[in-house]
Amino acid sequence: MPFKKGNTLRKKGVSGRQAGSENKMTREVKEILVKMFGEGLGGYEGFLKWVKSDPENLSAFYTRLWIKMLPMHVNVEAREKIVYRSYQELSVAYASFDV
């Protein structure tokens, strides 16, 4: 039966998980990981020690863990149009930013 405009894939009277709610298994796994991290692996201090113990761990932290914490979309609004005529102008302007 082809899909027709106005039809829904949901059956009347049947409701699933609310939009945005967390899967039970995902929630339970997160709870276990938090408990393991806090009690079994030394928490913050243990994690920091692990990251600092090997350059490969530091690389893994930045490339696999930290990257997932950054926002997927960034909305940037330009307040004024800036045109740099040379690399020198750009270098001077960049040096004035607090980076």
N, C-alpha and C positions, 0 to 999 in steps of 0.2 A: 504494500500500500504506500504510494508516494506521500511525502509530507505536503500538507496543504496549509496555507496561511491561516493562522488562528488556532491551529491544533497545538496542543502541548504534549510533551513527552511524558508528563506526569499524570498518573492516574488519580482520579478524584478520591479524596479521603486519605491518600497515602502521603505522608510527609517524611522526608529524610532529615539528615542532620541540618541544623540551621546554618546559613551562609556565614562563613568566618569562624565557626566553632571548630575546635581542635579534635582530631581523631583520638579515640581513647587510647589506642596503642602508642601513638606519638606522645601523648601526655605522660603515659606511664614510663616510656623510655626516657623522656626528659627528666622525670623525677628520679629515676634510678641513676642517671648520669650525674645529676646535681649531688645526690647523696654520695656517690662514689668519689666525685671530685672533692667534696668537702671533708669527708671522713676518711677515705681510703688513700687518696693520692696527695694529701697535704695541702689542699686548697690553693689559695693564691700563692703562698710562699713556695709550695711544691711545684706549681706550674711555672713560676718565675725561674726557679732553679733549673728546671728542665729546659726551658727556652734558652737560658744563658749557657747551659752545659755543652752545647755543640752548635757550630754554625749552621748545620743542616736543620736543627730544630728551630733556630731563629728564622731561617728561610721558610720552613713549613708554617711557622706562625704567621708570617706576613703574607705568604702566597696562598695558603689554604684556609686559615682561620680568620685572620683580620679582614681579609678581602670580603668575606661573607657578611661582615658587620657594617660595611659601607652601604650607603643608599644606592639603589639601582638607578634612580632618576634624580637629577639635580636641575632645578629650575633656576636659570641664571638670567637676570634682567640687566641689560646694559642701560646705564643712566645717561651716558653720553657716548658719542662716537669718537673714538680716538684713532688717529692714523699716525703711525711712526714712519718717518721717511728714511731712517737708516737703522742699522744694527746698534750704532752708538746711542741713538735716542732711546731705543728699546732698553738697552743695558742700563742707562741712567735712570729711566723710569722704574725698571724692575728693582734696582738697588734701593729705591725709596720706599718699597713695600716692606712691611714687617712680616717676614716669612719665617 
